[in-house]
Amino acid sequence: MNNETPTPAPTPTHASNLTWHPDTNMTQFKQTNYPIIERAQGFYMHTTDGRKLLDGISSWWCVSLGHSRSEIVERMINSLKTKQHVILGGMAHPSVIELSQKLANITPGSLNHSFYASDGASAVEAALRMAIQYWTNIGVQGKNRFIALQDAYHGDTMGAIGVGFLESFHEPLAEVVNRAHVAESPNCLQCPHGQQPKTCNVECFHSMKQIVTKYHSEVAAIIIEPMVQGAGGVKISPAKYMTKLRKVCDDYNILLIADEIAVGFYRTGELFACNHSNVVPDILVLGKALTAGHAPMSVAIANERVYNSFENKIFWHSHTFGGYPSACEAALAVLDIYKKDDIYSTVKGNGKELRRIIHHCAQRLGVAHETIGMVGMMKLSIAEKGGCMAKAVQRGERAAELAKVFTNAMVEAGVFVRPLGDVVYLWAPLTIEAREFDLIQHALNKGVEAIESFGHS
Ligand SMILES: Cc1ncc(COP(=O)(O)O)c(C=O)c1O
């Protein structure tokens, strides 16, 4: 190595072919000047070419407290200095013992038994397997299928795809995954039952009830993303859907798995999204904001009923990095911050501000929108006649293309966001402040201007 010639900062062309980016059209991607993040601190990411971007989607929904919080990083480093990996098969370490205790304390009901994995999808796999084995453990045969919701997403491993099959993502796997029974999901923005929030009697639940009635004897569990279906289009659902779901599970002897990988830890305004309805699932799956994105860690937490069925039986399931010590320390530091900094109250206040700016922007565009906690979305394909978006669509533009135009303008203005089909959404760190809201508002205005002028030049 020649010390006199410093290594040049990587440019998009250096990186493009050798890293195969997820969910990315690589052919188009390598032709763009995509951001390369050199440093990320607080709410901002800094690129190698000197740009500063506010993280509008918490880096795939996990960086709930901003990037590189020193309290979290320090605990991780201290942990790494004493040990790296500890095999959890047949051993433990103090950090995992403490974390399991804390999780048992903060989760509702008897959700007391934490099974650790690394990514969300691997915890979903564990939850699905736990549910199937629960029934064989107690001597009930044939309950080995699942019910999931339309537009659900639970990760990209084969079992998770089976319960979250999204045509646009998973179509090539249609023949090979074991697909769940799929029930209609709540679609409050454009209720197919013609209801408004005030008149809603959860008519959409009828489909679930029908499937349960027909197939309950073969169903191990129903899996759901409570309150918000994320990757399937940021669809927000009424809390009473969960109440009905819990009851139907109890009535028909089916386990309930709540996948809160995306929404757990205050994202919807409550510590857990299930808390909106006081529903306690049999298995709760968490990830992402568990370590606020500081380490890959996920967990499937089983209640006493599920756990006790394994007495003297082995759950033959493991992930090498499950319960990794420094990831446990990250989670412990994060749980401390959530409590110490009263993130619950922060989200209450920030949620109001988010609602205000999303509402304002959606009105300018003339599109449907929804918010819950620190999630805000606008669906560009549901446009009011005569509004700015409807005019653009009339000119022959597709809503999904316009969503890209909108988000590109936001990125240009300094806020990193990605569209989800025809949906523009915000999932910023929970703790952003007035300065960040101003920047987001500015970027949203730029998005509106881009739509207004699109197709005119
Ligand atoms: C609800 C839900 N479940 C599971 C997953 C999969 O998590 P991971 O990408 O960490 O595997 C995601 C990812 O976005 C998710 O939103």
The ligand as an ORCA input file, in Angstrom:
! r2SCAN-3c Opt
* xyz 0 1
  C     -43.887     -6.522      9.220
  C     -42.568     -7.049      8.779
  N     -42.246     -8.321      9.044
  C     -41.056     -8.840      8.689
  C     -40.129     -8.091      8.034
  C     -38.821     -8.695      7.638
  O     -37.793     -8.157      8.389
  P     -36.271     -8.278      7.874
  O     -36.184     -7.430      6.642
  O     -35.467     -7.756      8.996
  O     -36.053     -9.716      7.574
  C     -40.409     -6.755      7.727
  C     -39.450     -5.925      7.013
  O     -39.690     -4.821      6.622
  C     -41.668     -6.229      8.099
  O     -42.007     -4.966      7.809
*
